[in-house]
Amino acid sequence: MTNARENERCYYCGGQEFEERRVKYIYTREGKHLFVPDMPADVCLTCGMVYYHGPALLRVEERFRAIYQSGEEPDRYTTMPVMDYA
Ligand SMILES: [Zn+2]
């Protein structure tokens, strides 16, 4: 995970083709999480590497602080995936 691509080339494979998509993102700090199911990001069409947008990351970080430090309510709660191994 990196937050910006510097010269329009994929940091990993050197690819130059990207597509903007909405991806799942989990911001984690000090054991706390904020799940963002529709995070905007650029995805490398060659290797699939995801590049998050700087402003989007800042927005998530601000929201995280508001929720955990200022007691603001999140938009909604989600639960973790469940596997029934019967
Ligand atoms: Zn790539």
PDB file of the backbone (N, CA, C, O) and the ligand in Angstrom, with CONECT records:
HET     ZN  A 101       1
ATOM      1  N   MET A   1       0.829  -1.209   0.000  1.00  0.00           N
ATOM      2  CA  MET A   1       0.000   0.000   0.000  1.00  0.00           C
ATOM      3  C   MET A   1       0.864   1.261   0.000  1.00  0.00           C
ATOM      4  O   MET A   1       1.672   1.466   0.906  1.00  0.00           O
ATOM      5  N   THR A   2       0.696   2.068  -0.980  1.00  0.00           N
ATOM      6  CA  THR A   2       1.368   3.360  -0.993  1.00  0.00           C
ATOM      7  C   THR A   2       0.313   4.419  -1.234  1.00  0.00           C
ATOM      8  O   THR A   2      -0.757   4.111  -1.758  1.00  0.00           O
ATOM      9  N   ASN A   3       0.586   5.636  -0.871  1.00  0.00           N
ATOM     10  CA  ASN A   3      -0.477   6.617  -1.013  1.00  0.00           C
ATOM     11  C   ASN A   3      -0.392   7.483  -2.259  1.00  0.00           C
ATOM     12  O   ASN A   3      -1.324   8.238  -2.535  1.00  0.00           O
ATOM     13  N   ALA A   4       0.678   7.402  -3.010  1.00  0.00           N
ATOM     14  CA  ALA A   4       0.707   8.193  -4.236  1.00  0.00           C
ATOM     15  C   ALA A   4       1.684   7.590  -5.223  1.00  0.00           C
ATOM     16  O   ALA A   4       2.709   7.027  -4.838  1.00  0.00           O
ATOM     17  N   ARG A   5       1.365   7.708  -6.463  1.00  0.00           N
ATOM     18  CA  ARG A   5       2.345   7.301  -7.449  1.00  0.00           C
ATOM     19  C   ARG A   5       2.953   8.586  -7.976  1.00  0.00           C
ATOM     20  O   ARG A   5       2.254   9.553  -8.277  1.00  0.00           O
ATOM     21  N   GLU A   6       4.264   8.570  -8.079  1.00  0.00           N
ATOM     22  CA  GLU A   6       4.936   9.842  -8.293  1.00  0.00           C
ATOM     23  C   GLU A   6       5.057  10.254  -9.750  1.00  0.00           C
ATOM     24  O   GLU A   6       5.039  11.445 -10.057  1.00  0.00           O
ATOM     25  N   ASN A   7       5.178   9.308 -10.632  1.00  0.00           N
ATOM     26  CA  ASN A   7       5.442   9.714 -12.008  1.00  0.00           C
ATOM     27  C   ASN A   7       4.575   8.959 -13.008  1.00  0.00           C
ATOM     28  O   ASN A   7       5.014   8.649 -14.116  1.00  0.00           O
ATOM     29  N   GLU A   8       3.353   8.669 -12.610  1.00  0.00           N
ATOM     30  CA  GLU A   8       2.412   8.010 -13.510  1.00  0.00           C
ATOM     31  C   GLU A   8       2.863   6.627 -13.955  1.00  0.00           C
ATOM     32  O   GLU A   8       2.390   6.105 -14.964  1.00  0.00           O
ATOM     33  N   ARG A   9       3.768   6.044 -13.206  1.00  0.00           N
ATOM     34  CA  ARG A   9       4.175   4.681 -13.491  1.00  0.00           C
ATOM     35  C   ARG A   9       3.983   3.865 -12.237  1.00  0.00           C
ATOM     36  O   ARG A   9       4.173   4.351 -11.122  1.00  0.00           O
ATOM     37  N   CYS A  10       3.604   2.612 -12.435  1.00  0.00           N
ATOM     38  CA  CYS A  10       3.429   1.743 -11.283  1.00  0.00           C
ATOM     39  C   CYS A  10       4.771   1.518 -10.609  1.00  0.00           C
ATOM     40  O   CYS A  10       5.760   1.178 -11.259  1.00  0.00           O
ATOM     41  N   TYR A  11       4.792   1.708  -9.328  1.00  0.00           N
ATOM     42  CA  TYR A  11       6.017   1.561  -8.539  1.00  0.00           C
ATOM     43  C   TYR A  11       6.541   0.128  -8.610  1.00  0.00           C
ATOM     44  O   TYR A  11       7.747  -0.098  -8.511  1.00  0.00           O
ATOM     45  N   TYR A  12       5.644  -0.832  -8.779  1.00  0.00           N
ATOM     46  CA  TYR A  12       6.044  -2.237  -8.726  1.00  0.00           C
ATOM     47  C   TYR A  12       6.392  -2.833 -10.077  1.00  0.00           C
ATOM     48  O   TYR A  12       7.396  -3.536 -10.200  1.00  0.00           O
ATOM     49  N   CYS A  13       5.578  -2.565 -11.095  1.00  0.00           N
ATOM     50  CA  CYS A  13       5.801  -3.225 -12.378  1.00  0.00           C
ATOM     51  C   CYS A  13       6.144  -2.245 -13.491  1.00  0.00           C
ATOM     52  O   CYS A  13       6.471  -2.663 -14.601  1.00  0.00           O
ATOM     53  N   GLY A  14       6.073  -0.939 -13.208  1.00  0.00           N
ATOM     54  CA  GLY A  14       6.407   0.042 -14.227  1.00  0.00           C
ATOM     55  C   GLY A  14       5.275   0.303 -15.210  1.00  0.00           C
ATOM     56  O   GLY A  14       5.428   1.083 -16.150  1.00  0.00           O
ATOM     57  N   GLY A  15       4.144  -0.348 -14.992  1.00  0.00           N
ATOM     58  CA  GLY A  15       2.996  -0.168 -15.879  1.00  0.00           C
ATOM     59  C   GLY A  15       2.496   1.266 -15.867  1.00  0.00           C
ATOM     60  O   GLY A  15       2.647   1.978 -14.874  1.00  0.00           O
ATOM     61  N   GLN A  16       1.906   1.681 -16.967  1.00  0.00           N
ATOM     62  CA  GLN A  16       1.446   3.066 -17.051  1.00  0.00           C
ATOM     63  C   GLN A  16      -0.060   3.192 -17.193  1.00  0.00           C
ATOM     64  O   GLN A  16      -0.591   4.294 -17.327  1.00  0.00           O
ATOM     65  N   GLU A  17      -0.745   2.054 -17.163  1.00  0.00           N
ATOM     66  CA  GLU A  17      -2.191   2.103 -17.305  1.00  0.00           C
ATOM     67  C   GLU A  17      -2.881   1.880 -15.966  1.00  0.00           C
ATOM     68  O   GLU A  17      -2.652   0.879 -15.287  1.00  0.00           O
ATOM     69  N   PHE A  18      -3.712   2.815 -15.612  1.00  0.00           N
ATOM     70  CA  PHE A  18      -4.430   2.743 -14.348  1.00  0.00           C
ATOM     71  C   PHE A  18      -5.912   2.945 -14.590  1.00  0.00           C
ATOM     72  O   PHE A  18      -6.332   3.528 -15.589  1.00  0.00           O
ATOM     73  N   GLU A  19      -6.684   2.448 -13.650  1.00  0.00           N
ATOM     74  CA  GLU A  19      -8.119   2.641 -13.726  1.00  0.00           C
ATOM     75  C   GLU A  19      -8.596   3.050 -12.350  1.00  0.00           C
ATOM     76  O   GLU A  19      -8.201   2.456 -11.347  1.00  0.00           O
ATOM     77  N   GLU A  20      -9.457   4.077 -12.299  1.00  0.00           N
ATOM     78  CA  GLU A  20      -9.961   4.471 -10.991  1.00  0.00           C
ATOM     79  C   GLU A  20     -11.099   3.545 -10.591  1.00  0.00           C
ATOM     80  O   GLU A  20     -12.053   3.340 -11.342  1.00  0.00           O
ATOM     81  N   ARG A  21     -10.976   2.998  -9.402  1.00  0.00           N
ATOM     82  CA  ARG A  21     -12.000   2.078  -8.894  1.00  0.00           C
ATOM     83  C   ARG A  21     -12.320   2.403  -7.453  1.00  0.00           C
ATOM     84  O   ARG A  21     -11.615   3.167  -6.795  1.00  0.00           O
ATOM     85  N   ARG A  22     -13.401   1.804  -6.976  1.00  0.00           N
ATOM     86  CA  ARG A  22     -13.733   1.889  -5.556  1.00  0.00           C
ATOM     87  C   ARG A  22     -13.335   0.563  -4.934  1.00  0.00           C
ATOM     88  O   ARG A  22     -13.783  -0.497  -5.372  1.00  0.00           O
ATOM     89  N   VAL A  23     -12.505   0.625  -3.925  1.00  0.00           N
ATOM     90  CA  VAL A  23     -12.020  -0.601  -3.298  1.00  0.00           C
ATOM     91  C   VAL A  23     -12.310  -0.582  -1.800  1.00  0.00           C
ATOM     92  O   VAL A  23     -12.662   0.448  -1.226  1.00  0.00           O
ATOM     93  N   LYS A  24     -12.153  -1.738  -1.195  1.00  0.00           N
ATOM     94  CA  LYS A  24     -12.337  -1.841   0.256  1.00  0.00           C
ATOM     95  C   LYS A  24     -11.034  -1.430   0.937  1.00  0.00           C
ATOM     96  O   LYS A  24      -9.940  -1.818   0.525  1.00  0.00           O
ATOM     97  N   TYR A  25     -11.185  -0.647   1.973  1.00  0.00           N
ATOM     98  CA  TYR A  25     -10.004  -0.142   2.659  1.00  0.00           C
ATOM     99  C   TYR A  25     -10.237  -0.188   4.162  1.00  0.00           C
ATOM    100  O   TYR A  25     -11.300   0.192   4.653  1.00  0.00           O
ATOM    101  N   ILE A  26      -9.235  -0.655   4.876  1.00  0.00           N
ATOM    102  CA  ILE A  26      -9.346  -0.660   6.334  1.00  0.00           C
ATOM    103  C   ILE A  26      -8.204   0.170   6.911  1.00  0.00           C
ATOM    104  O   ILE A  26      -7.029  -0.167   6.768  1.00  0.00           O
ATOM    105  N   TYR A  27      -8.574   1.233   7.547  1.00  0.00           N
ATOM    106  CA  TYR A  27      -7.583   2.079   8.209  1.00  0.00           C
ATOM    107  C   TYR A  27      -7.387   1.537   9.617  1.00  0.00           C
ATOM    108  O   TYR A  27      -8.353   1.353  10.357  1.00  0.00           O
ATOM    109  N   THR A  28      -6.147   1.283   9.980  1.00  0.00           N
ATOM    110  CA  THR A  28      -5.857   0.716  11.286  1.00  0.00           C
ATOM    111  C   THR A  28      -4.814   1.553  12.003  1.00  0.00           C
ATOM    112  O   THR A  28      -3.776   1.903  11.443  1.00  0.00           O
ATOM    113  N   ARG A  29      -5.114   1.866  13.251  1.00  0.00           N
ATOM    114  CA  ARG A  29      -4.115   2.545  14.062  1.00  0.00           C
ATOM    115  C   ARG A  29      -4.323   2.160  15.515  1.00  0.00           C
ATOM    116  O   ARG A  29      -5.430   2.236  16.048  1.00  0.00           O
ATOM    117  N   GLU A  30      -3.239   1.747  16.136  1.00  0.00           N
ATOM    118  CA  GLU A  30      -3.266   1.356  17.552  1.00  0.00           C
ATOM    119  C   GLU A  30      -4.376   0.367  17.872  1.00  0.00           C
ATOM    120  O   GLU A  30      -5.082   0.494  18.872  1.00  0.00           O
ATOM    121  N   GLY A  31      -4.511  -0.626  16.993  1.00  0.00           N
ATOM    122  CA  GLY A  31      -5.476  -1.685  17.237  1.00  0.00           C
ATOM    123  C   GLY A  31      -6.920  -1.314  16.965  1.00  0.00           C
ATOM    124  O   GLY A  31      -7.822  -2.113  17.217  1.00  0.00           O
ATOM    125  N   LYS A  32      -7.154  -0.112  16.453  1.00  0.00           N
ATOM    126  CA  LYS A  32      -8.516   0.313  16.118  1.00  0.00           C
ATOM    127  C   LYS A  32      -8.648   0.377  14.600  1.00  0.00           C
ATOM    128  O   LYS A  32      -7.685   0.628  13.875  1.00  0.00           O
ATOM    129  N   HIS A  33      -9.881   0.140  14.150  1.00  0.00           N
ATOM    130  CA  HIS A  33     -10.096   0.061  12.711  1.00  0.00           C
ATOM    131  C   HIS A  33     -11.224   0.950  12.240  1.00  0.00           C
ATOM    132  O   HIS A  33     -12.178   1.228  12.967  1.00  0.00           O
ATOM    133  N   LEU A  34     -11.087   1.386  11.002  1.00  0.00           N
ATOM    134  CA  LEU A  34     -12.201   2.054  10.334  1.00  0.00           C
ATOM    135  C   LEU A  34     -12.288   1.457   8.936  1.00  0.00           C
ATOM    136  O   LEU A  34     -11.358   1.567   8.137  1.00  0.00           O
ATOM    137  N   PHE A  35     -13.409   0.832   8.661  1.00  0.00           N
ATOM    138  CA  PHE A  35     -13.599   0.147   7.392  1.00  0.00           C
ATOM    139  C   PHE A  35     -14.278   1.075   6.389  1.00  0.00           C
ATOM    140  O   PHE A  35     -15.328   1.652   6.673  1.00  0.00           O
ATOM    141  N   VAL A  36     -13.671   1.211   5.221  1.00  0.00           N
ATOM    142  CA  VAL A  36     -14.232   2.049   4.156  1.00  0.00           C
ATOM    143  C   VAL A  36     -14.495   1.152   2.949  1.00  0.00           C
ATOM    144  O   VAL A  36     -13.553   0.767   2.257  1.00  0.00           O
ATOM    145  N   PRO A  37     -15.760   0.813   2.681  1.00  0.00           N
ATOM    146  CA  PRO A  37     -16.059  -0.139   1.613  1.00  0.00           C
ATOM    147  C   PRO A  37     -15.969   0.444   0.208  1.00  0.00           C
ATOM    148  O   PRO A  37     -15.942  -0.304  -0.769  1.00  0.00           O
ATOM    149  N   ASP A  38     -15.922   1.762   0.094  1.00  0.00           N
ATOM    150  CA  ASP A  38     -15.938   2.361  -1.248  1.00  0.00           C
ATOM    151  C   ASP A  38     -14.865   3.430  -1.407  1.00  0.00           C
ATOM    152  O   ASP A  38     -15.130   4.541  -1.865  1.00  0.00           O
ATOM    153  N   MET A  39     -13.661   3.070  -1.020  1.00  0.00           N
ATOM    154  CA  MET A  39     -12.530   3.984  -1.085  1.00  0.00           C
ATOM    155  C   MET A  39     -12.095   4.188  -2.531  1.00  0.00           C
ATOM    156  O   MET A  39     -11.877   3.209  -3.245  1.00  0.00           O
ATOM    157  N   PRO A  40     -11.963   5.442  -2.983  1.00  0.00           N
ATOM    158  CA  PRO A  40     -11.484   5.658  -4.349  1.00  0.00           C
ATOM    159  C   PRO A  40      -9.990   5.370  -4.437  1.00  0.00           C
ATOM    160  O   PRO A  40      -9.223   5.749  -3.551  1.00  0.00           O
ATOM    161  N   ALA A  41      -9.585   4.702  -5.504  1.00  0.00           N
ATOM    162  CA  ALA A  41      -8.171   4.375  -5.671  1.00  0.00           C
ATOM    163  C   ALA A  41      -7.875   4.143  -7.145  1.00  0.00           C
ATOM    164  O   ALA A  41      -8.772   3.850  -7.937  1.00  0.00           O
ATOM    165  N   ASP A  42      -6.601   4.278  -7.499  1.00  0.00           N
ATOM    166  CA  ASP A  42      -6.172   3.940  -8.848  1.00  0.00           C
ATOM    167  C   ASP A  42      -5.584   2.544  -8.797  1.00  0.00           C
ATOM    168  O   ASP A  42      -4.764   2.233  -7.933  1.00  0.00           O
ATOM    169  N   VAL A  43      -6.007   1.707  -9.728  1.00  0.00           N
ATOM    170  CA  VAL A  43      -5.521   0.334  -9.746  1.00  0.00           C
ATOM    171  C   VAL A  43      -4.685   0.120 -11.002  1.00  0.00           C
ATOM    172  O   VAL A  43      -5.126   0.447 -12.104  1.00  0.00           O
ATOM    173  N   CYS A  44      -3.482  -0.425 -10.846  1.00  0.00           N
ATOM    174  CA  CYS A  44      -2.616  -0.726 -11.981  1.00  0.00           C
ATOM    175  C   CYS A  44      -3.246  -1.877 -12.764  1.00  0.00           C
ATOM    176  O   CYS A  44      -3.546  -2.934 -12.208  1.00  0.00           O
ATOM    177  N   LEU A  45      -3.440  -1.652 -14.058  1.00  0.00           N
ATOM    178  CA  LEU A  45      -4.100  -2.685 -14.860  1.00  0.00           C
ATOM    179  C   LEU A  45      -3.169  -3.856 -15.166  1.00  0.00           C
ATOM    180  O   LEU A  45      -3.624  -4.917 -15.595  1.00  0.00           O
ATOM    181  N   THR A  46      -1.891  -3.670 -14.950  1.00  0.00           N
ATOM    182  CA  THR A  46      -0.934  -4.744 -15.231  1.00  0.00           C
ATOM    183  C   THR A  46      -0.775  -5.699 -14.056  1.00  0.00           C
ATOM    184  O   THR A  46      -0.858  -6.915 -14.226  1.00  0.00           O
ATOM    185  N   CYS A  47      -0.547  -5.154 -12.867  1.00  0.00           N
ATOM    186  CA  CYS A  47      -0.274  -6.038 -11.731  1.00  0.00           C
ATOM    187  C   CYS A  47      -1.339  -5.971 -10.638  1.00  0.00           C
ATOM    188  O   CYS A  47      -1.307  -6.766  -9.698  1.00  0.00           O
ATOM    189  N   GLY A  48      -2.276  -5.037 -10.749  1.00  0.00           N
ATOM    190  CA  GLY A  48      -3.346  -4.966  -9.763  1.00  0.00           C
ATOM    191  C   GLY A  48      -3.003  -4.186  -8.506  1.00  0.00           C
ATOM    192  O   GLY A  48      -3.796  -4.144  -7.565  1.00  0.00           O
ATOM    193  N   MET A  49      -1.832  -3.568  -8.481  1.00  0.00           N
ATOM    194  CA  MET A  49      -1.440  -2.777  -7.321  1.00  0.00           C
ATOM    195  C   MET A  49      -2.416  -1.618  -7.132  1.00  0.00           C
ATOM    196  O   MET A  49      -2.813  -0.956  -8.090  1.00  0.00           O
ATOM    197  N   VAL A  50      -2.789  -1.392  -5.884  1.00  0.00           N
ATOM    198  CA  VAL A  50      -3.761  -0.345  -5.580  1.00  0.00           C
ATOM    199  C   VAL A  50      -3.053   0.895  -5.042  1.00  0.00           C
ATOM    200  O   VAL A  50      -2.237   0.814  -4.125  1.00  0.00           O
ATOM    201  N   TYR A  51      -3.379   2.029  -5.626  1.00  0.00           N
ATOM    202  CA  TYR A  51      -2.818   3.298  -5.166  1.00  0.00           C
ATOM    203  C   TYR A  51      -3.936   4.169  -4.637  1.00  0.00           C
ATOM    204  O   TYR A  51      -4.813   4.609  -5.381  1.00  0.00           O
ATOM    205  N   TYR A  52      -3.889   4.409  -3.336  1.00  0.00           N
ATOM    206  CA  TYR A  52      -4.922   5.245  -2.743  1.00  0.00           C
ATOM    207  C   TYR A  52      -4.606   6.712  -2.995  1.00  0.00           C
ATOM    208  O   TYR A  52      -3.445   7.095  -3.136  1.00  0.00           O
ATOM    209  N   HIS A  53      -5.646   7.519  -3.049  1.00  0.00           N
ATOM    210  CA  HIS A  53      -5.474   8.943  -3.281  1.00  0.00           C
ATOM    211  C   HIS A  53      -5.122   9.636  -1.969  1.00  0.00           C
ATOM    212  O   HIS A  53      -5.735   9.366  -0.936  1.00  0.00           O
ATOM    213  N   GLY A  54      -4.142  10.523  -2.009  1.00  0.00           N
ATOM    214  CA  GLY A  54      -3.730  11.254  -0.815  1.00  0.00           C
ATOM    215  C   GLY A  54      -4.882  11.937  -0.091  1.00  0.00           C
ATOM    216  O   GLY A  54      -5.034  11.758   1.118  1.00  0.00           O
ATOM    217  N   PRO A  55      -5.707  12.725  -0.806  1.00  0.00           N
ATOM    218  CA  PRO A  55      -6.822  13.417  -0.136  1.00  0.00           C
ATOM    219  C   PRO A  55      -7.810  12.444   0.494  1.00  0.00           C
ATOM    220  O   PRO A  55      -8.373  12.730   1.551  1.00  0.00           O
ATOM    221  N   ALA A  56      -8.026  11.298  -0.145  1.00  0.00           N
ATOM    222  CA  ALA A  56      -8.947  10.300   0.396  1.00  0.00           C
ATOM    223  C   ALA A  56      -8.387   9.725   1.690  1.00  0.00           C
ATOM    224  O   ALA A  56      -9.125   9.516   2.653  1.00  0.00           O
ATOM    225  N   LEU A  57      -7.081   9.471   1.711  1.00  0.00           N
ATOM    226  CA  LEU A  57      -6.451   8.935   2.924  1.00  0.00           C
ATOM    227  C   LEU A  57      -6.564   9.935   4.075  1.00  0.00           C
ATOM    228  O   LEU A  57      -6.814   9.557   5.220  1.00  0.00           O
ATOM    229  N   LEU A  58      -6.376  11.206   3.754  1.00  0.00           N
ATOM    230  CA  LEU A  58      -6.483  12.232   4.786  1.00  0.00           C
ATOM    231  C   LEU A  58      -7.898  12.296   5.345  1.00  0.00           C
ATOM    232  O   LEU A  58      -8.105  12.467   6.546  1.00  0.00           O
ATOM    233  N   ARG A  59      -8.863  12.156   4.445  1.00  0.00           N
ATOM    234  CA  ARG A  59     -10.265  12.212   4.865  1.00  0.00           C
ATOM    235  C   ARG A  59     -10.594  11.059   5.803  1.00  0.00           C
ATOM    236  O   ARG A  59     -11.306  11.237   6.792  1.00  0.00           O
ATOM    237  N   VAL A  60     -10.071   9.870   5.487  1.00  0.00           N
ATOM    238  CA  VAL A  60     -10.304   8.699   6.342  1.00  0.00           C
ATOM    239  C   VAL A  60      -9.644   8.902   7.701  1.00  0.00           C
ATOM    240  O   VAL A  60     -10.214   8.568   8.739  1.00  0.00           O
ATOM    241  N   GLU A  61      -8.439   9.452   7.679  1.00  0.00           N
ATOM    242  CA  GLU A  61      -7.718   9.687   8.921  1.00  0.00           C
ATOM    243  C   GLU A  61      -8.465  10.682   9.813  1.00  0.00           C
ATOM    244  O   GLU A  61      -8.540  10.502  11.028  1.00  0.00           O
ATOM    245  N   GLU A  62      -9.015  11.727   9.200  1.00  0.00           N
ATOM    246  CA  GLU A  62      -9.781  12.713   9.956  1.00  0.00           C
ATOM    247  C   GLU A  62     -11.029  12.088  10.578  1.00  0.00           C
ATOM    248  O   GLU A  62     -11.376  12.346  11.730  1.00  0.00           O
ATOM    249  N   ARG A  63     -11.687  11.260   9.773  1.00  0.00           N
ATOM    250  CA  ARG A  63     -12.913  10.593  10.250  1.00  0.00           C
ATOM    251  C   ARG A  63     -12.572   9.635  11.388  1.00  0.00           C
ATOM    252  O   ARG A  63     -13.297   9.546  12.379  1.00  0.00           O
ATOM    253  N   PHE A  64     -11.467   8.928  11.234  1.00  0.00           N
ATOM    254  CA  PHE A  64     -11.005   8.006  12.268  1.00  0.00           C
ATOM    255  C   PHE A  64     -10.811   8.752  13.586  1.00  0.00           C
ATOM    256  O   PHE A  64     -11.265   8.302  14.638  1.00  0.00           O
ATOM    257  N   ARG A  65     -10.140   9.885  13.517  1.00  0.00           N
ATOM    258  CA  ARG A  65      -9.907  10.685  14.724  1.00  0.00           C
ATOM    259  C   ARG A  65     -11.213  11.185  15.316  1.00  0.00           C
ATOM    260  O   ARG A  65     -11.394  11.170  16.533  1.00  0.00           O
ATOM    261  N   ALA A  66     -12.123  11.627  14.458  1.00  0.00           N
ATOM    262  CA  ALA A  66     -13.405  12.146  14.938  1.00  0.00           C
ATOM    263  C   ALA A  66     -14.170  11.069  15.689  1.00  0.00           C
ATOM    264  O   ALA A  66     -14.801  11.335  16.712  1.00  0.00           O
ATOM    265  N   ILE A  67     -14.106   9.839  15.165  1.00  0.00           N
ATOM    266  CA  ILE A  67     -14.843   8.741  15.790  1.00  0.00           C
ATOM    267  C   ILE A  67     -14.199   8.310  17.102  1.00  0.00           C
ATOM    268  O   ILE A  67     -14.879   8.158  18.117  1.00  0.00           O
ATOM    269  N   TYR A  68     -12.883   8.114  17.075  1.00  0.00           N
ATOM    270  CA  TYR A  68     -12.227   7.561  18.255  1.00  0.00           C
ATOM    271  C   TYR A  68     -11.799   8.600  19.284  1.00  0.00           C
ATOM    272  O   TYR A  68     -11.664   8.283  20.465  1.00  0.00           O
ATOM    273  N   GLN A  69     -11.590   9.819  18.851  1.00  0.00           N
ATOM    274  CA  GLN A  69     -11.149  10.825  19.814  1.00  0.00           C
ATOM    275  C   GLN A  69     -12.251  11.800  20.193  1.00  0.00           C
ATOM    276  O   GLN A  69     -12.285  12.285  21.324  1.00  0.00           O
ATOM    277  N   SER A  70     -13.142  12.091  19.272  1.00  0.00           N
ATOM    278  CA  SER A  70     -14.209  13.051  19.571  1.00  0.00           C
ATOM    279  C   SER A  70     -15.550  12.380  19.812  1.00  0.00           C
ATOM    280  O   SER A  70     -16.543  13.047  20.101  1.00  0.00           O
ATOM    281  N   GLY A  71     -15.578  11.049  19.691  1.00  0.00           N
ATOM    282  CA  GLY A  71     -16.816  10.332  19.959  1.00  0.00           C
ATOM    283  C   GLY A  71     -17.886  10.465  18.901  1.00  0.00           C
ATOM    284  O   GLY A  71     -19.062  10.213  19.166  1.00  0.00           O
ATOM    285  N   GLU A  72     -17.490  10.859  17.705  1.00  0.00           N
ATOM    286  CA  GLU A  72     -18.456  10.986  16.618  1.00  0.00           C
ATOM    287  C   GLU A  72     -18.938   9.609  16.187  1.00  0.00           C
ATOM    288  O   GLU A  72     -18.180   8.639  16.206  1.00  0.00           O
ATOM    289  N   GLU A  73     -20.209   9.534  15.796  1.00  0.00           N
ATOM    290  CA  GLU A  73     -20.758   8.255  15.349  1.00  0.00           C
ATOM    291  C   GLU A  73     -20.278   7.933  13.938  1.00  0.00           C
ATOM    292  O   GLU A  73     -20.254   8.816  13.080  1.00  0.00           O
ATOM    293  N   PRO A  74     -19.895   6.682  13.687  1.00  0.00           N
ATOM    294  CA  PRO A  74     -19.567   6.297  12.308  1.00  0.00           C
ATOM    295  C   PRO A  74     -20.850   6.245  11.478  1.00  0.00           C
ATOM    296  O   PRO A  74     -21.950   6.268  12.031  1.00  0.00           O
ATOM    297  N   ASP A  75     -20.712   6.174  10.156  1.00  0.00           N
ATOM    298  CA  ASP A  75     -21.888   6.112   9.296  1.00  0.00           C
ATOM    299  C   ASP A  75     -22.682   4.851   9.565  1.00  0.00           C
ATOM    300  O   ASP A  75     -23.912   4.863   9.549  1.00  0.00           O
ATOM    301  N   ARG A  76     -21.981   3.778   9.808  1.00  0.00           N
ATOM    302  CA  ARG A  76     -22.625   2.529  10.187  1.00  0.00           C
ATOM    303  C   ARG A  76     -21.556   1.573  10.680  1.00  0.00           C
ATOM    304  O   ARG A  76     -20.359   1.814  10.524  1.00  0.00           O
ATOM    305  N   TYR A  77     -22.010   0.492  11.275  1.00  0.00           N
ATOM    306  CA  TYR A  77     -21.086  -0.527  11.743  1.00  0.00           C
ATOM    307  C   TYR A  77     -21.169  -1.741  10.822  1.00  0.00           C
ATOM    308  O   TYR A  77     -22.237  -2.067  10.305  1.00  0.00           O
ATOM    309  N   THR A  78     -20.066  -2.388  10.629  1.00  0.00           N
ATOM    310  CA  THR A  78     -20.099  -3.652   9.898  1.00  0.00           C
ATOM    311  C   THR A  78     -19.534  -4.717  10.813  1.00  0.00           C
ATOM    312  O   THR A  78     -18.888  -4.415  11.817  1.00  0.00           O
ATOM    313  N   THR A  79     -19.779  -5.939  10.465  1.00  0.00           N
ATOM    314  CA  THR A  79     -19.200  -7.023  11.255  1.00  0.00           C
ATOM    315  C   THR A  79     -18.142  -7.725  10.433  1.00  0.00           C
ATOM    316  O   THR A  79     -18.101  -7.583   9.211  1.00  0.00           O
ATOM    317  N   MET A  80     -17.298  -8.472  11.092  1.00  0.00           N
ATOM    318  CA  MET A  80     -16.259  -9.205  10.387  1.00  0.00           C
ATOM    319  C   MET A  80     -16.871 -10.435   9.720  1.00  0.00           C
ATOM    320  O   MET A  80     -17.936 -10.892  10.135  1.00  0.00           O
ATOM    321  N   PRO A  81     -16.215 -10.976   8.695  1.00  0.00           N
ATOM    322  CA  PRO A  81     -16.729 -12.179   8.024  1.00  0.00           C
ATOM    323  C   PRO A  81     -16.792 -13.358   8.993  1.00  0.00           C
ATOM    324  O   PRO A  81     -15.980 -13.475   9.910  1.00  0.00           O
ATOM    325  N   VAL A  82     -17.750 -14.205   8.772  1.00  0.00           N
ATOM    326  CA  VAL A  82     -17.930 -15.370   9.645  1.00  0.00           C
ATOM    327  C   VAL A  82     -17.790 -16.647   8.828  1.00  0.00           C
ATOM    328  O   VAL A  82     -18.318 -16.737   7.719  1.00  0.00           O
ATOM    329  N   MET A  83     -17.088 -17.627   9.363  1.00  0.00           N
ATOM    330  CA  MET A  83     -16.989 -18.928   8.710  1.00  0.00           C
ATOM    331  C   MET A  83     -17.539 -20.005   9.630  1.00  0.00           C
ATOM    332  O   MET A  83     -17.045 -20.186  10.743  1.00  0.00           O
ATOM    333  N   ASP A  84     -18.541 -20.708   9.180  1.00  0.00           N
ATOM    334  CA  ASP A  84     -19.099 -21.806   9.964  1.00  0.00           C
ATOM    335  C   ASP A  84     -18.389 -23.084   9.575  1.00  0.00           C
ATOM    336  O   ASP A  84     -18.619 -23.618   8.491  1.00  0.00           O
ATOM    337  N   TYR A  85     -17.530 -23.579  10.445  1.00  0.00           N
ATOM    338  CA  TYR A  85     -16.764 -24.786  10.160  1.00  0.00           C
ATOM    339  C   TYR A  85     -17.385 -25.936  10.942  1.00  0.00           C
ATOM    340  O   TYR A  85     -16.883 -26.330  11.995  1.00  0.00           O
ATOM    341  N   ALA A  86     -18.490 -26.472  10.409  1.00  0.00           N
ATOM    342  CA  ALA A  86     -19.243 -27.470  11.176  1.00  0.00           C
ATOM    343  C   ALA A  86     -18.732 -28.875  10.919  1.00  0.00           C
ATOM    344  O   ALA A  86     -19.255 -29.834  11.486  1.00  0.00           O
TER     345      ALA A  86
HETATM  346 ZN    ZN A 101       1.713  -2.457 -11.701  1.00  0.00          ZN2+
END
